[in-house]
Amino acid sequence: MVHDEAGGAATRCGEDLSAAPEFDGAAFDEAALEAARKLFAGPCEFFHAAQTLDQLPPQRGPEVAFAGRSNVGKSSLLNALTGRRALARVSSTPGRTKQLNFFDLGGRLTLVDMPGYGYAEAAKSVKEAWQGAMFDYLRGRATLRRVMLLIDARVGFKPADAEAMTLLDKAACAFQIVLTKADKLKPPALAAMAEKAGATARAHTAALPSVLATSSETGTGIAELRAEIAALCA
């Protein structure tokens, strides 16, 4: 937990985490899950793209950003959350997304698709942008409530993920680890990965202690992730 100079609990990305509970899918009742389903089933439209700070749209409401290594499944997860096939473009070419893409969700929430990081063949300028413009976005966007940091459950954490989490800590921006492609692992292996992810989260000051496991193909964890995100715009 990050504290301010006076010793009180600090807020990160506009969110006070002093009493943040451990996440448990059962913590959301049927009403909360249904409300979240309706929110994500509503209108969701792309409305802006930005590569530099001066291109960012005006701040108008809560934002939730999705970050992760190239090909971790960000686009597939955004499509699964909103029940659309092509809200975000799914590419077989790693490192294709090179800008912040903004999507309006029913006028209540903005979803932000961040550029993938860690692709070995990505241009040096793209890597520098993630540590430059992307870091400035994370640090200075008052409406950014949380970053969902996607980790491929099959391969776990890579050095690029460690660098991203360090940047999030430095930006004092709350983030939550979301495991993707959970259907590719057998239950014991998935449980072990979730345990490792939880330990990793606890080692970072800006991380929520809870971990979500999802699958865009089978729908595992999608309802709970929707409810987690919907709670941020309550």
Stockholm file with secondary structure:
# STOCKHOLM 1.0

chainA/1-234         MVHDEAGGAATRCGEDLSAAPEFDGAAFDEAALEAARKLFAGPCEFFHAAQTLDQLPPQRGPEVAFAGRSNVGKSSLLNALTGRRALARVSSTPGRTKQLNFFDLGGRLTLVDMPGYGYAEAAKSVKEAWQGAMFDYLRGRATLRRVMLLIDARVGFKPADAEAMTLLDKAACAFQIVLTKADKLKPPALAAMAEKAGATARAHTAALPSVLATSSETGTGIAELRAEIAALCA
#=GR chainA/1-234 SS CCBCTTSSBCEETTEECTTCCCCCGGGSCHHHHHHHHHHHHSCEEEEEEESSGGGCCCCCSCEEEEEEBTTSSHHHHHHHHHTCSSSSCCCSSTTCCCSEEEEEETTTEEEEECCCBCCTTSCHHHHHHHHTHHHHHHHHCTTEEEEEEEEETTTCCCHHHHHHHHHHHHTTCCEEEEEECGGGSCHHHHHHHHHHHHHHHHTSTTEEEEEEECCTTTCTTHHHHHHHHHGGGC
#=GC SS_cons         CCBCTTSSBCEETTEECTTCCCCCGGGSCHHHHHHHHHHHHSCEEEEEEESSGGGCCCCCSCEEEEEEBTTSSHHHHHHHHHTCSSSSCCCSSTTCCCSEEEEEETTTEEEEECCCBCCTTSCHHHHHHHHTHHHHHHHHCTTEEEEEEEEETTTCCCHHHHHHHHHHHHTTCCEEEEEECGGGSCHHHHHHHHHHHHHHHHTSTTEEEEEEECCTTTCTTHHHHHHHHHGGGC
//
